[in-house]
Structure formats: structure tokens, C-alpha cells
Amino acid sequence: RKFKMAESSYDKAPETERRDPDQELGYEEEENMEKQIAPGESEEKPEGASEGKKIGITICLIILSVSTLLVLTLFLYMKYDDPPCDEGFYYQNFHCLSCHPLCSKCRGEGSGKCYSDSCISEKKATWNSASGNCTCSSKMYFDLVGGKCSSCHPLCSECSGGTAQMCKQGTCLGGSTYNTNAGCVCGDGKYLKYDEEENVSCQNCFALCSKCTGPLNTNCLKDGCTAEGALWSVEAGICMCQDGYYPSLAEKKCSKCDPRCRTCSFSGNDKCDACNTPDSVLNKDTNTCECVKDKEFDGIDCKNQKAYVTVLAASSITIYDLTGGTDKAKISIAAKAIYFDPTSRILFSAEGNAIVLRSPVALAEIKRIGGIHNANILSIQKVTGNQYISFAEDNKVRIWTLKMTDYTFTFNFEPEPGVAIGKVGFSSDKTKLLVGVKDSQDIMVYTVGNVTVEKKIQSGLTGISYLTATTIESKIKIIAQHETKLALIDFTTGSVDTTYDTVKGAVLLSSGKVAASYTDNFAKVQTIGVASDKAVLKDSNPEIKKA
């Protein structure tokens, strides 16, 4: 515009006042272009010269403007932090780089470079003014895979991952404890419970369980049924107390019922659900177990108010009142053998190939067990607990365990070939099995559960009808009977110490004492090695075999 204005002024002005427009604009011509104009001469300009100058000047101005803009932009980029990048990115070295996943604006790498107003709430991120960065909310951790905040395990407030093992020590919640290998866990006897608001806590299992999924005995795990007196019921799938015990919730164990109760709901005789022995009955009105007539409770069991003796004859079993010598009960049974178990207070009788359990006073049948032997049973004795031994005419000895409704074999013994068993017995500690060889004076000694002969003893008695062993004065003594002789034999030396004559039947009562029936129809309790006898029963029945 200035160029055109100058040119216009030049054309209109008088010749004497005209000036070179280039000089007015401050431009000077090169020396080889300068020319002196004489008075009266006119200057001849080439056609298009003015337009060329205009275009050149315009191009120079454009280049100058673009360069200035580029320099200014670069200056601003270097001076200020605000980058020309999309949200979630920052500018560095002519590149847009990603911010930390928890913030939308930043000035560099890492959560510490985030701006305070840029924490992404959708990712559960919040600004931590103390540390000056975007962090995860309480009970959450930064998940590298998802690039967001995820929940810790419910049992901890700080963690490095979502499992209980990733919980940090000292941050356990809900009653849980820290385990080096497992992290925050509910201890033994507790389970993890969620409430309606998704809060969690460790709650107690059923009292008998150390592992469970809930508070009931149906929530117990099989390997967690470990309380004292407890057992796992396969049928019901629950942890329960065995017979004779009840669940003590406060002590977390099974406590013993009253001795009169087989099952109960709590301690005391008035909490019985079933009675312990055939000699007591349940009063359903009071839930108490009461002894039957002629029985009384001695603190352990219902026992006779009087003493009785059981006599086995050829075709009968008779119960005698020991004081008066009168019959208490009698049944006509051709039993081969009888055995009275003082612990269970049950009389066992061998009747053919069956063993019958009878009440000790009324002789009423309680249970009949068949199939233990394939032949007539000749003897019955107790080993220990619920284990019993029986011997039959098939020349076999069997040890079996009596159950509530059945029995199981635990040992099946058959002697070496050619040996016929005449009688079997036990040592008082039930560790040695004594076998009297039929029609021989030999007594073979076995360790229970082993079929190898440990030693042989010459008894001096052929055809032993009774055989047992007991400890007398710290020495093992074998008691053997043959016909009318009762012999006391030293277990170690095999020598016969003492013999008693006119004996018909004998049975070991306790250490050093034997009950024997004699040919004069007396039944006596006799101390081994002592000459004096105590007569306890006089009977007129000549068929008495054993008492």
C-alpha cells in the first residue's frame, strides 16, 4: 500500500518536487542501476518492474511470518507444561506418551505426575494429598492387568492382589489372623461369613468341628471332626458324639453322660435318651434310667443287691442266691460253656454253633449271634474291651469284636497240622493265648495275633478241661484242670507248684483267686496257694459241671 501511495504522489507532484519512491521507502538502488536524470529528460522504466518488486516483497513477508510463528510455537512448547496431546497423554520430546492408568492428565510418567483433579473415579482412584499422587481407595489394590483398582480379599484392608495370600501383615479384618504362608485366614474352628451388606467376619463352627463351612454340625468337614469323643457319621454326614457322650458347646468337646445313660442330651441322670445296660429302664416322664427290681446303682452300674452264682449243668443254667442258696432263675438249655463279663454284666452262653447274650439275673435272651463257627462252640472268654475269643469243635479259635448289631473277626487261629485243641485260655493281661492239646499233657503258648508257637509246657495233666494264667507275686502262673485235679504251674519253668483234688469246675475270678466246684457239690472261692477254703454254696444237684 505504501508503494502505491508513493507512486501516486510521484505522478501528481510537480516535476521539481518529485522524489524517487524507492528512496521514500528506504530502498537504495545498486550502483550499476543508478542513473543521473538530466533536466528535461524523462526516466524510462521497464514494463512490469513495479509489479515484480511487489511480489518479491510479499513473498518475503510471508516467509518471515511463518518462521516467526514456528519459532514462537516452539518457544511456547518449551516454556509451558500444557501439552497439545489427547486426554490421558503427556508431551515429551515431540511425542505424546501415556499417563498413569489412574489419571486423565499428567506432566510425566507415574502416578506421582498426575494432576490432583485428574484421578479417574470410574477406576476407584482418589487423590492422596500426603503422597501427592492418584491411589486406590481403601481395601483396593492397583491391578496391572486391568489398569484399574480392584478389591482386596474381604479379610484385609491392604493388599498387593485379590487373594487372602496377598494381604499385608497387620491389615487383617473380621477376626482373622495373619499366616505367613496363607495371609489373612479364619483360624481353626471358624468359617468366613458374609452378611447382607457383604461385610465379612470369622464366625465359630459347631462346637465339635475344627473345619467347617457354616455354624451347624451338618456344615462340618469330615477331616474337621476332631473333638474329643466325636466321630464322623457317614450315613448322616455330620460330626456327632459317640454313645455315652453329649456335645459340650462351651468346652468344644464331647463330655461323658451319666454312667446310667447310653445316650444323653446333657450331664445328669435326668438327661438320658437311652439306658446303658439291660438292668436299667428309661423312665420317659423323668428321662432317668432306673435300675430294675433287685438292682441298685453303685455309682457305675446297676448291680445286684445280693450276690449270685451262675451254675452250668448238663442241660440247664441256674442262677443261685449266694446268701440263701435258693434258685433265682433257671432255664433248660444244653449249653457247652458259659462266660460272665463283669464289665458289660452280660452272661454269654455257647448254645450249639451260636453264642447267646443273656441278662445275668433273669437269664432273658438279649441277642443271639450265629455264624462265628461252623461247629458247636466249646468255650467263650473275653480278651479286652469288646473283643472275645471262642473255640469250637472245628478245632479253630476265633477272636471277634462284638458290635451293637453285629460282630467282626479280628483273628482266626488254627494250630499246626496234627494238633487237636482240647482247651484254650488266656493270660490275665490278655497277651498270651494258651492252648491245651487234646489227649496230651502239652500246653502251647502263643502271642495273641501270632500263629507261631512261642513255647511248650508239660503240665502233667492229660486232657485239660480248664486253662488260664494269672500273675501271682510278680510271677505268671498257669491254672489248669483235668478231671478232679486243679494244678498251679509256673509259666517260666513249667513245673507244677500245687495241686487240688476233688475239683469239678473252676474259673479265675481275680488275681490269686479261683471259684471252684467240688465233687461234694460245694462251690468255693479259693485263694491260690492257701489251704483254707471259703464255702459259698451247697447244692444237691449232682450234675454241676462249673460255677
C-alpha positions in Angstrom: 0.0 0.0 0.0 2.9 2.4 0.9 4.4 1.6 -2.5 1.3 2.5 -4.4 0.8 5.7 -2.4 4.3 6.8 -3.0 4.0 6.1 -6.7 0.7 8.1 -6.9 2.3 11.1 -5.2 5.2 11.0 -7.6 2.9 11.1 -10.6 0.9 14.0 -9.3 3.6 16.2 -7.9 5.4 18.9 -9.9 8.5 17.7 -11.6 10.7 19.7 -9.3 9.2 18.1 -6.2 9.2 14.5 -7.4 11.2 12.1 -5.4 12.1 8.5 -6.1 9.6 6.3 -4.4 12.3 3.7 -3.6 14.2 6.3 -1.6 10.9 7.2 0.3 10.5 3.6 1.2 14.1 3.4 2.3 15.3 1.3 -0.6 18.5 2.2 -2.5 19.3 1.0 -5.9 22.5 -0.9 -6.6 25.3 1.2 -8.1 25.1 -0.3 -11.6 21.4 0.7 -11.6 21.9 4.3 -10.5 21.4 6.9 -13.3 21.6 10.7 -13.3 18.5 12.3 -14.9 19.2 15.5 -16.7 16.8 18.3 -16.6 14.1 17.9 -19.2 14.8 14.2 -19.6 12.2 11.6 -18.6 13.1 8.3 -16.9 12.1 5.2 -18.8 11.1 2.3 -16.6 10.9 -1.3 -17.8 7.4 -2.7 -18.1 6.4 -4.8 -15.1 9.3 -3.7 -12.9 6.9 -2.3 -10.1 4.8 -5.5 -10.1 7.9 -7.7 -9.6 9.0 -5.7 -6.6 5.5 -6.1 -5.1 5.5 -9.9 -5.5 9.0 -10.3 -4.1 8.2 -8.2 -1.0 5.0 -10.2 -0.4 6.9 -13.5 -0.6 9.5 -12.2 1.9 6.8 -11.1 4.3 5.0 -14.5 4.1 8.3 -16.4 4.8 9.0 -14.1 7.7 5.6 -14.5 9.2 5.7 -18.4 9.0 9.2 -18.5 10.5 8.2 -16.2 13.3 5.1 -18.4 14.1 7.2 -21.6 14.2 9.8 -20.0 16.5 7.1 -18.7 18.7 5.3 -22.1 18.9 8.5 -23.9 19.7 9.2 -21.3 22.4 5.8 -21.8 23.9 6.1 -25.6 23.9 9.4 -25.4 25.7 8.3 -22.9 28.2 4.9 -24.3 29.3 3.9 -27.9 30.5 0.4 -27.9 29.0 0.8 -30.3 26.0 -1.1 -30.4 22.9 -1.9 -34.2 23.5 -5.2 -36.1 24.0 -6.6 -36.8 27.4 -4.6 -39.5 29.2 -1.3 -38.5 27.5 1.6 -36.0 28.1 4.1 -34.4 25.8 7.8 -35.3 25.9 10.5 -34.9 23.2 8.0 -34.2 20.4 5.9 -37.3 21.4 2.6 -37.9 23.3 3.2 -40.6 26.0 0.6 -42.3 28.2 -0.2 -41.1 31.7 -0.5 -43.5 34.6 -3.8 -45.5 34.1 -5.3 -43.9 37.2 -5.3 -40.3 35.9 -6.5 -38.5 32.9 -4.0 -35.6 32.9 -0.3 -35.6 33.9 3.0 -34.0 33.5 5.0 -37.1 33.3 5.3 -40.8 33.9 4.0 -42.5 37.1 1.1 -41.8 39.5 3.1 -39.1 41.2 3.0 -37.0 38.0 -0.8 -36.9 37.9 -2.7 -33.7 38.5 -4.8 -33.6 41.6 -8.1 -33.1 39.7 -7.3 -35.9 37.2 -7.8 -39.1 39.2 -10.3 -41.3 37.4 -13.3 -42.1 39.7 -14.6 -44.9 37.5 -11.4 -46.8 38.3 -11.9 -46.2 42.0 -8.9 -43.8 42.1 -8.6 -40.9 44.6 -6.1 -38.2 45.2 -3.7 -38.7 48.1 -2.6 -35.3 49.2 0.0 -36.7 51.6 1.9 -38.6 48.9 0.8 -36.3 46.0 -0.4 -39.0 43.7 -3.5 -40.9 42.5 -4.0 -44.0 44.6 -6.6 -46.8 45.0 -9.3 -46.4 47.6 -9.3 -48.3 50.9 -9.4 -52.2 50.6 -8.3 -52.0 47.0 -5.1 -52.5 45.0 -3.8 -51.4 41.6 -4.4 -54.2 39.1 -1.7 -54.0 36.4 -3.5 -56.3 34.1 -6.8 -54.4 34.1 -5.2 -51.0 34.7 -7.6 -50.2 37.5 -8.3 -50.5 41.2 -9.6 -54.0 42.2 -10.9 -55.2 45.6 -8.6 -56.9 48.1 -9.7 -60.2 49.8 -12.6 -59.3 52.2 -10.4 -60.2 55.2 -7.8 -57.4 54.7 -7.7 -53.6 54.2 -4.3 -53.5 52.3 -3.0 -56.0 49.8 -1.0 -56.5 46.6 -3.5 -58.8 45.0 -7.1 -60.2 45.3 -6.4 -63.4 47.2 -6.0 -63.9 51.0 -2.3 -64.8 50.4 -1.7 -61.3 49.0 -3.0 -59.5 52.2 -0.4 -57.4 54.0 0.6 -58.3 57.5 -1.2 -56.2 60.2 -4.2 -55.4 58.0 -6.4 -58.5 58.7 -10.1 -57.8 59.4 -13.2 -59.6 60.7 -11.4 -61.6 63.5 -8.9 -63.2 61.0 -5.3 -63.7 61.8 -2.2 -63.5 59.6 -0.4 -66.6 58.5 3.0 -66.3 56.7 2.0 -68.8 54.0 -1.7 -68.2 53.7 -2.2 -64.5 54.5 -5.3 -63.4 56.4 -7.3 -66.5 57.3 -10.0 -67.6 59.8 -8.4 -69.9 62.4 -9.3 -73.4 63.5 -13.0 -73.8 64.5 -14.1 -70.7 62.4 -15.6 -70.1 59.0 -15.9 -67.0 56.7 -19.4 -65.4 56.9 -20.8 -62.7 54.6 -23.7 -60.6 55.9 -26.4 -58.8 53.8 -24.2 -55.8 53.2 -21.3 -58.0 52.0 -19.3 -57.4 55.2 -17.3 -60.4 56.3 -16.2 -61.9 59.7 -14.9 -65.1 61.1 -17.6 -67.0 62.9 -17.5 -70.1 65.1 -18.1 -73.6 63.7 -20.2 -76.1 65.5 -18.5 -76.9 68.8 -17.2 -80.3 67.7 -15.7 -79.1 64.4 -12.3 -77.6 63.6 -13.1 -77.1 59.9 -16.5 -76.1 58.5 -18.5 -74.1 56.0 -21.2 -72.9 58.5 -22.4 -73.0 62.1 -24.3 -76.3 62.1 -23.0 -79.9 62.6 -24.2 -80.5 59.0 -21.6 -77.9 57.9 -18.7 -79.7 59.4 -16.0 -81.1 57.1 -15.0 -84.8 57.6 -11.4 -84.1 58.4 -12.5 -81.4 60.9 -14.5 -83.7 63.1 -11.6 -83.9 65.6 -13.1 -83.0 69.0 -12.6 -85.4 72.0 -15.3 -88.1 72.0 -16.6 -87.1 68.5 -17.0 -89.2 65.4 -18.0 -88.7 61.8 -21.3 -90.3 60.8 -21.0 -91.5 57.2 -24.8 -92.1 57.0 -25.8 -88.7 58.2 -22.8 -86.8 57.0 -22.4 -85.0 60.3 -20.0 -84.7 63.2 -21.6 -86.2 66.4 -20.7 -87.6 69.8 -20.3 -91.3 70.2 -22.6 -93.3 72.5 -22.2 -92.3 76.2 -21.2 -88.7 75.3 -23.0 -85.4 74.6 -21.8 -82.2 72.9 -20.4 -79.7 75.4 -20.5 -76.5 73.4 -18.6 -74.4 75.9 -15.7 -76.8 76.1 -15.8 -77.7 72.4 -15.7 -81.5 73.0 -17.9 -84.5 73.8 -18.4 -84.9 77.6 -19.4 -88.1 79.3 -23.1 -88.8 80.0 -24.2 -90.2 83.4 -23.0 -93.8 83.7 -26.6 -95.0 83.5 -27.1 -93.3 80.1 -26.1 -94.9 76.8 -27.1 -91.7 75.0 -28.0 -88.3 76.6 -28.6 -84.6 75.8 -26.6 -83.3 78.8 -25.0 -84.4 82.0 -27.1 -85.9 84.8 -29.3 -89.0 85.0 -32.3 -86.9 84.1 -31.0 -86.2 80.6 -30.9 -89.8 79.4 -32.2 -90.7 76.0 -31.4 -94.4 76.3 -30.1 -96.6 79.1 -26.7 -98.2 79.3 -27.4 -101.8 80.5 -30.2 -104.3 80.3 -30.5 -103.9 84.1 -31.9 -100.4 83.8 -35.0 -98.9 82.1 -35.8 -95.4 80.9 -38.5 -93.5 82.7 -39.8 -91.4 79.8 -41.6 -89.0 82.2 -38.4 -88.0 84.0 -35.8 -89.1 81.4 -34.0 -91.1 84.0 -32.6 -94.6 83.9 -33.8 -96.6 86.8 -32.5 -100.0 87.9 -34.8 -103.0 87.6 -36.1 -104.8 90.7 -33.5 -106.3 93.0 -30.8 -104.0 91.5 -29.3 -100.8 92.7 -27.0 -98.2 91.3 -23.5 -98.3 92.8 -22.2 -95.2 91.1 -21.2 -97.1 87.9 -23.8 -99.6 87.1 -27.0 -101.3 88.3 -25.8 -104.2 90.3 -27.4 -106.9 92.4 -28.4 -106.1 95.9 -27.3 -109.6 96.6 -24.5 -111.8 95.3 -25.4 -114.5 92.9 -23.6 -117.5 91.3 -24.3 -119.0 87.9 -24.1 -122.7 87.6 -23.9 -124.6 84.3 -25.2 -128.2 84.4 -25.6 -130.7 81.6 -29.0 -129.4 80.5 -29.6 -126.2 82.4 -28.2 -122.8 83.5 -29.2 -121.8 87.1 -28.8 -118.6 89.0 -28.4 -119.1 92.7 -28.8 -116.6 95.5 -25.3 -116.8 97.1 -26.6 -115.9 100.5 -29.6 -118.2 100.8 -28.6 -120.9 98.3 -32.0 -120.7 96.6 -32.8 -120.7 92.9 -33.2 -117.2 91.4 -33.7 -118.3 87.8 -33.3 -121.4 85.8 -33.5 -122.2 82.1 -33.3 -125.6 80.5 -30.5 -125.2 77.9 -27.9 -127.7 76.8 -25.1 -125.2 76.8 -21.5 -126.2 76.3 -20.0 -123.2 78.1 -20.8 -120.0 79.9 -18.9 -116.8 80.5 -19.9 -113.8 82.6 -18.5 -110.5 81.6 -18.3 -108.3 84.7 -17.8 -105.1 82.7 -20.9 -105.3 80.5 -22.7 -107.5 83.1 -23.8 -109.9 80.4 -23.8 -113.7 80.5 -22.6 -115.4 77.4 -23.7 -119.0 76.8 -22.5 -121.3 74.0 -25.6 -123.0 72.6 -24.7 -125.2 69.6 -23.0 -123.0 67.0 -24.4 -119.8 68.4 -23.4 -117.5 71.2 -26.3 -116.1 73.2 -26.1 -112.9 75.3 -28.4 -113.1 78.4 -29.2 -110.9 81.3 -27.2 -112.1 84.4 -30.2 -112.4 86.8 -33.3 -113.2 84.8 -31.3 -115.1 82.1 -33.5 -113.4 79.4 -32.1 -113.5 75.9 -30.7 -110.2 74.7 -29.1 -111.1 71.5 -28.2 -114.3 69.6 -25.0 -114.4 67.4 -24.7 -117.2 64.9 -22.1 -118.0 62.2 -19.0 -117.3 64.2 -18.2 -121.0 63.9 -19.4 -123.8 61.7 -19.5 -126.3 64.7 -20.5 -126.4 68.3 -18.8 -123.8 70.4 -17.0 -125.2 73.4 -15.7 -122.1 75.2 -16.1 -118.3 75.4 -13.8 -115.8 77.1 -13.2 -112.1 77.0 -9.9 -110.7 75.5 -10.3 -106.9 76.1 -12.9 -104.2 75.5 -15.5 -105.6 73.1 -13.2 -108.4 71.9 -14.0 -112.0 72.8 -12.4 -115.4 72.0 -14.3 -118.6 71.2 -13.3 -122.2 70.5 -15.4 -124.8 68.7 -15.3 -128.4 67.7 -13.9 -127.5 64.2 -10.5 -127.1 66.0 -10.4 -123.4 65.4 -10.0 -120.4 67.7 -11.6 -117.1 66.6 -11.2 -113.7 68.2 -14.1 -111.4 67.3 -15.4 -107.9 68.2 -18.9 -107.5 69.4 -20.8 -104.6 68.0 -24.3 -103.2 68.7 -25.9 -105.2 66.0 -23.2 -107.5 64.6 -19.7 -108.7 65.1 -16.4 -108.7 63.1 -13.5 -111.1 63.0 -10.1 -109.8 64.1 -8.1 -113.1 64.4 -8.7 -116.6 63.0 -6.4 -119.1 64.6 -5.8 -122.7 63.6 -3.0 -124.7 65.1 -0.3 -126.5 63.2 -1.4 -129.7 61.3 -2.0 -132.8 63.6 -2.6 -130.7 66.7 -6.1 -131.1 68.2 -7.2 -128.4 70.6 -8.6 -129.6 73.9 -8.9 -126.3 75.7 -7.9 -122.6 75.2 -7.2 -119.9 77.7 -5.5 -116.5 78.2 -3.0 -114.9 80.5 -4.6 -112.3 82.7 -3.1 -109.5 80.7 -4.6 -111.0 77.5 -1.4 -111.0 75.6 -0.8 -114.8 75.7 -3.0 -117.5 74.2 -2.8 -120.8 76.0 -3.8 -124.0 74.0 -4.1 -127.3 75.8 -3.5 -130.1 73.3 -6.3 -132.8 73.3 -5.3 -136.1 74.9 -1.9 -134.7 75.7 -0.1 -133.0 78.6 1.2 -130.2 76.4 0.2 -126.6 76.8 1.3 -124.5 73.8 1.8 -120.8 74.3 1.2 -118.2 71.5 1.3 -114.4 71.5 -2.2 -113.2 70.6 -2.4 -112.4 66.9 0.6 -114.7 66.0 0.1 -118.3 64.9 3.7 -119.3 65.7 4.3 -121.4 68.9 6.2 -119.4 71.4 6.9 -122.3 73.9 5.5 -125.7 75.0 4.9 -126.6 78.7 4.4 -130.1 80.1 1.5 -129.7 82.5 1.5 -133.2 83.9 -2.3 -133.3 83.3 -3.7 -135.1 80.3 -6.9 -133.7 78.7 -7.1 -130.3 80.3 -10.7 -129.1 80.8 -9.9 -125.6 82.1 -6.9 -123.4 81.3 -5.9 -119.8 82.2 -3.0 -117.8 83.5 -2.6 -115.1 86.1 0.1 -113.1 87.9 0.8 -114.1 91.5 3.6 -112.4 93.4 5.0 -110.9 90.1 5.2 -114.4 88.5 2.9 -115.8 85.8 1.1 -118.9 87.0 -0.9 -121.2 84.7 -4.1 -122.7 86.2 -5.1 -126.0 84.6 -7.8 -128.5 85.5 -8.0 -132.2 84.5 -10.9 -134.3 85.8 -10.8 -133.7 89.5 -7.4 -132.1 89.8 -6.6 -128.4 89.7 -2.9 -127.6 89.1 -0.9 -124.4 89.6 2.0 -124.4 87.0 5.0 -122.0 86.9 4.9 -120.3 83.4 8.7 -119.9 83.2 9.9 -123.3 84.4 6.8 -125.4 83.5 6.9 -127.1 86.9 3.7 -127.9 88.9 3.7 -125.9 92.1 0.4 -127.0 93.7 -2.5 -129.4 93.0 -6.0 -129.5 94.4 -8.2 -132.7 94.4 -11.9 -133.3 94.0 -12.4 -130.3 91.8 -15.2 -130.5 89.2 -15.2 -127.0 87.7 -13.1 -123.8 88.2 -12.9 -120.3 86.9 -10.4 -117.5 87.7 -12.1 -114.6 89.5 -9.3 -112.2 90.1 -5.5 -112.3 90.7 -4.9 -115.1 93.1 -8.5 -116.2 93.5 -10.4 -119.1 91.9 -14.0 -120.1 92.1 -14.3 -123.9 92.0 -17.0 -126.5 92.3 -16.1 -129.8 94.0 -17.3 -133.4 93.9 -19.1 -132.8 97.2 -21.3 -130.3 95.4 -19.7 -127.3 97.1 -18.8 -124.2 95.2 -15.9 -122.4 96.8 -13.8 -119.3 96.4 -10.2 -120.2 97.0 -7.0 -118.3 97.2 -4.3 -119.9 95.2 -1.6 -121.5 97.3 -3.6 -121.2 100.5 -5.1 -124.3 102.1 -8.1 -122.7 103.7 -11.3 -122.6 101.7 -14.4 -120.5 102.0 -17.6 -122.5 101.3 -20.1 -120.3 99.4 -22.7 -122.7 98.1 -24.1 -126.2 98.9 -26.1 -127.8 96.1 -27.8 -131.1 95.8 -27.6 -131.2 92.0 -25.0 -133.9 91.1 -24.8 -132.7 87.6 -22.9 -129.4 88.4 -20.0 -129.0 86.0 -18.8 -125.5 86.6 -19.7 -122.4 88.6 
